[in-house]
Amino acid sequence: MNVLIVYYSMYGHIKAMAQAAAEGVAQVSGAAAVIRRVPETLPEEVLAKMGALDAQKAQASIPVCTVDELAQADAIIFGTPTRFGNMCGQMRQFLDSTGGLWQQGALVGKVGSVFASSATQHGGQESTILTFHVTLLHQGMVVVGLPYAFGQQMGVDEIKGCSPYGASTIAGGDGARQPSETELAGARWQGRHVAQIAMKLSK
Ligand SMILES: Cc1cc2nc3c(=O)[nH]c(=O)nc-3n(C[C@H](O)[C@H](O)[C@H](O)COP(=O)(O)O)c2cc1C
């Protein structure tokens, strides 16, 4: 059982969530996670102006995803930062290169799931995940979220991301906040949940 985790992360928040999701996948006997980045679309000078070069270098060892890898996966978990309440352009561009998979029905019946991050608490995590789901549904994927069975998303005792649609983290206006233990637990739970459902579907 091969669960592909494919993400974009400009400053590292989504990368940390991707690693947590992979830990969750690994909790399921017989399931293995593969982590991949989507191709960068911004020139280096723009990334430099955005203060993202160090975070990009830290991810250099993670292979860039190919479209074929999507077809080979048993389940796919996508991670994206919010851009104006939607997925980032790098992820959109990658998804827009999957028309061939759509034509072949290559993703039909595979589990698809999404996690996200945003700078602010109400900056569009839910809209990012829900609008992402539309693409997964066009591809015929079986959409899986983060149900309230992940009980840590209840309560207002702390500022936190995560919703029934998927795990999420709040980076803060200056990006200094790192994913909290609760948010990482949400990503782990989602990874395990996806792997468990994919395992059941494969029987
Ligand atoms: C062009 C642009 C648009 C953004 N739009 C939003 C937004 O709508 N809401 C929000 O809270 N944060 C927004 N952000 C902040 C990013 O979502 C934030 O930097 C990201 O979630 C951090 O995750 P990362 O380190 O994995 O890239 C935006 C950032 C950029 C560069």
PDBQT file of the ligand as one rigid body, heavy atoms in Angstrom, charges set to zero:
ROOT
HETATM    1  C1  LIG A 301       0.616  35.420  -2.533  1.00  0.00    +0.000 C 
HETATM    2  C2  LIG A 301       0.268  34.942  -1.166  1.00  0.00    +0.000 A 
HETATM    3  C3  LIG A 301      -1.059  34.857  -0.806  1.00  0.00    +0.000 A 
HETATM    4  C4  LIG A 301      -1.406  34.439   0.471  1.00  0.00    +0.000 A 
HETATM    5  N1  LIG A 301      -2.735  34.378   0.809  1.00  0.00    +0.000 NA
HETATM    6  C5  LIG A 301      -3.073  34.077   2.084  1.00  0.00    +0.000 A 
HETATM    7  C6  LIG A 301      -4.440  34.078   2.470  1.00  0.00    +0.000 A 
HETATM    8  O1  LIG A 301      -5.352  34.266   1.683  1.00  0.00    +0.000 OA
HETATM    9  N2  LIG A 301      -4.712  33.855   3.791  1.00  0.00    +0.000 N 
HETATM   10  C7  LIG A 301      -3.733  33.624   4.722  1.00  0.00    +0.000 A 
HETATM   11  O2  LIG A 301      -4.035  33.472   5.889  1.00  0.00    +0.000 OA
HETATM   12  N3  LIG A 301      -2.439  33.545   4.344  1.00  0.00    +0.000 NA
HETATM   13  C8  LIG A 301      -2.079  33.766   3.049  1.00  0.00    +0.000 A 
HETATM   14  N4  LIG A 301      -0.774  33.703   2.680  1.00  0.00    +0.000 N 
HETATM   15  C9  LIG A 301       0.229  33.194   3.642  1.00  0.00    +0.000 C 
HETATM   16  C10 LIG A 301       0.592  31.725   3.339  1.00  0.00    +0.000 C 
HETATM   17  O3  LIG A 301      -0.572  30.913   3.307  1.00  0.00    +0.000 OA
HETATM   18  C11 LIG A 301       1.593  31.207   4.361  1.00  0.00    +0.000 C 
HETATM   19  O4  LIG A 301       2.820  31.856   4.117  1.00  0.00    +0.000 OA
HETATM   20  C12 LIG A 301       1.758  29.706   4.242  1.00  0.00    +0.000 C 
HETATM   21  O5  LIG A 301       0.590  29.044   4.665  1.00  0.00    +0.000 OA
HETATM   22  C13 LIG A 301       2.927  29.159   5.044  1.00  0.00    +0.000 C 
HETATM   23  O6  LIG A 301       3.072  27.794   4.711  1.00  0.00    +0.000 OA
HETATM   24  P1  LIG A 301       4.446  27.272   4.053  1.00  0.00    +0.000 P 
HETATM   25  O7  LIG A 301       5.555  27.641   4.977  1.00  0.00    +0.000 OA
HETATM   26  O8  LIG A 301       4.306  25.775   3.976  1.00  0.00    +0.000 OA
HETATM   27  O9  LIG A 301       4.598  27.886   2.684  1.00  0.00    +0.000 OA
HETATM   28  C14 LIG A 301      -0.397  34.076   1.396  1.00  0.00    +0.000 A 
HETATM   29  C15 LIG A 301       0.944  34.144   1.004  1.00  0.00    +0.000 A 
HETATM   30  C16 LIG A 301       1.281  34.569  -0.260  1.00  0.00    +0.000 A 
HETATM   31  C17 LIG A 301       2.727  34.609  -0.655  1.00  0.00    +0.000 C 
ENDROOT
TORSDOF 0
